[in-house]
């Protein structure tokens, strides 16, 4: 095994392997706050036609140059949640009339 590196140097396209060393995908995006040194996790792409899977930091083991090792089995990766963007939320101003609020609710702008 190569020397470990920080989560801050992980790059898109690095290989991701499961606890048994089998390749499960490639890094798509890293989530965290480098300023506070907080690593939240990463999203991986399993294939060209699959969505990204979110891997929480608790499931990430050793990190080497070009390879991220997970602490979970490959079949467990398939059951993880898909990476989705957070839903946008619109705040209705307090000064809105009841019919403005009703119109926004009917058109789905309140979600």
N, C-alpha and C positions, 0 to 999 in steps of 0.2 A: 504494500500500500504506500502511496506517495505521501508527502508531507501535507498535513491539513492546512486549509486556507480559511479566511473569514467569509462569512455569508455575503459581505459587501462586495466581493469580487466575482460572485456568480454572474454569468452572462447568458443571454438568450442563446439557446442551441446546445448548451451543455447536456451531456447524457445524464439520465436519471435511472438509477438501478434500485431494485428492491432489496429486501434483507438477505435474499439468497444470491444476489449478484446478477439477477436477470434484468435486462434492460426493459423499462416500462414506459419510457418516453423521453422527451427533451424539455428543458426549461423554456418556458414561454415568457414568464414575467416573475419578478421578485417583489414581494410585498414587505415593507418595513420602513422604519425611520432611521436612516443612517446617522443623523445628527445625534439621536438619543441612543443609538446602537440597540434598537429594538427590531428583532427579526420576527415577522408575523407568519411567513410561509412563502410558498411559491405556487405558481400555476404551471402545469406541464401539459404538453400536447402529446397525445398518445399516437396520433396518426393524422393523415391529411384530412380525413372526413369526420373526425371525432372532435367533440368540444374539449375545451381545456378543463382539467381537473385541478381542484385546489388541494394542495398538500400543506396542512398546518405545520408550523415549526416544530411541534412536539414529535412529528413523524420523520423529521430530518435527522440523520445521524452524522456521519463524517462527511466533510466536504473537501474534495481534492481538486486540483487544477483540472477543469474539464469534466468532472464527474461529481454528482451529488448522490450520496448513499442514503436510502431510506431505512427506517427501522421496522417497516411493515412489509408483509408479503405482497407479491404482485396481484393476487386475486383480491386483496383488500383495497388496492388502489382503484380497481374498477368500481367499487362501491362508494367511493368518496364523492362528495358533491361537485357538481359542475361549477366552474368559475363564471359568475355572472356579475354584471355591473350593478351597482346599488341603484335601486329605484329612485327616480327623481321625485322630489316632493315640492309642491307649490304651496306657499303659505298665503291664505286668504286674509287680506287686510281686515282689521277689526272694524273699520268704517264702512265696510261693504253692506249693502242692503240685503234683505233676505232673498229678494228675487235674483240678485247677482250671485249670491251663494248657491241658490237653487240651480241657476243656469250653469255655473261652473261644475256643480255636482253632476248634473245631467250630461254634460259634455265630457266628463272624465277628467277635468282639469284639477280636481281635488286630490288626485292620487300621486 
